[in-house]
Every structure is written in C-alpha cells, then in structure tokens.
C-alpha cells in the first residue's frame, strides 16, 4: 500500500490527512474516516490499512480544532460541529479530484462526533456519497449541551471536557438544533454499529435513526461500549470492507 500526506487549505485553515491506497495504478473505491471528539485520523489508520490491503482506498484526517493532538490547524475553542462539517466537505471535494478513486464509490465512515458530522455531510452531498457507516454516532450532542446550558447566559466562554477546551460558539451553534430534522434525505445504504454498553450515547438515539433512514441496518455489539476492543475493531474493519463491496457501483 501507499500512504500520502495531504494538506488542504480552505476556510482560512489547514487540514491534515493521509490518503492510504492499494499498491499499483488504477482507481479504487474510497472510505473517508471522520474521528470522534478529541481523537485524530490516527484512530482509523489501521482500518484504512486493512482496506488498502484489500483493494479499497481510505482517507484519514484530523478535524481542524477537533483535538489537542490534531495535526490540522485551528484552536479547539473555535471548533463547532459545523466547522467539522465544512472540513468533511473539503475532504470530499479533494477526494473527487485526487485521480485515484472511483468517483461513484465514495463512502463515509464516522465515529462518535464524527458520525454525527458524517450524517450531516451525507445529507448535503447525497449525490456524491455511495454509502454511510456510523460507529456509535453521537446524535445526542445537541440535546446534551442544551440540557447542560438551558439559557444562553449559562454558556461559558470556555468549557473543558475530557482534556479539551470548547469555546462558546460550539454551544451557541447547537441552540435549538434537532439533528433528526437535518438527516433522512440520504436514501442510500446506511450501516450503524453500536455497543450495547455505550455509556455516552443511549440506544434511544440510535433506534430513532430507523425513523429517518429508509435503508438502514443496525448491528449492536455485545460487551462493547463507546470505543471498541481490538476484536470489536477487527469486526468493524471486516464489516466496512463488506459494506463497500456490497454497495460498490
């Protein structure tokens, strides 16, 4: 396989990613991996390598401001769900033009907060996205923070969470936001993967996805939480390859 570092300049910020491709010339289907809160593209590089060994390209990247360890630019206090959505659209544009992928076979894969972002982006780029995979997607984010800060005057300038500082704009942009009103127009295949012991995202949020997606399959992994074991991640990698092969045009 080959690994190529990529830097994209859009929206006055620089996004860092790695394009992982099978050996040899040609065009391949591709999976774009979007990481979770305070994660990075490194989280999914082993999965991307597995795909490349089996004839599928992968793009793993760091959201701008999405992590204290991000290789992309921008402060974490300037990140919002919607700046991350802009980042993903930038990646989609790059992938369509990079020359080594099958333009009709671009797949999105998002974990946790990256799952929420991927669902929102797929809605807006539905003609470009062949399939959507969501790993314990954090569809609860807006509800959680709006409950935490019921009034605008409750919202701080900076809020620390899990080792990362969020800015006021992160919470302000979620005021009154109902994610289920912004997804569902995507009619192609959706695969959702969830751990039965997830302490972050309740099953209710996952089950509700069935009411908006017309072609959705849900797999619930026993003994897994929000973040899977090595064995669980291997299964997810195998399912991702199978999903691409099944839905490839």
Protein Blocks (a to p, Z undefined) as FASTA:
>chain_A
ZZddddddeehiacdddddddededddddddddddehiafklmmmmmmmmmmnopacddd
ddehiafkbcbecifklgcfklmmmmmmmmmmmmmmnopacfklcccddehjlmmmmmmm
mmmmmmmpmbdcdehiafklmmmmmmmmmbfklpcfbdceehiacdfklmmmmgopafkl
mgojambdcdddddfklckbcfklmmmmmmmmmbdcddddehiaehiafklmmmmmmmmm
mmmmmmpZZ
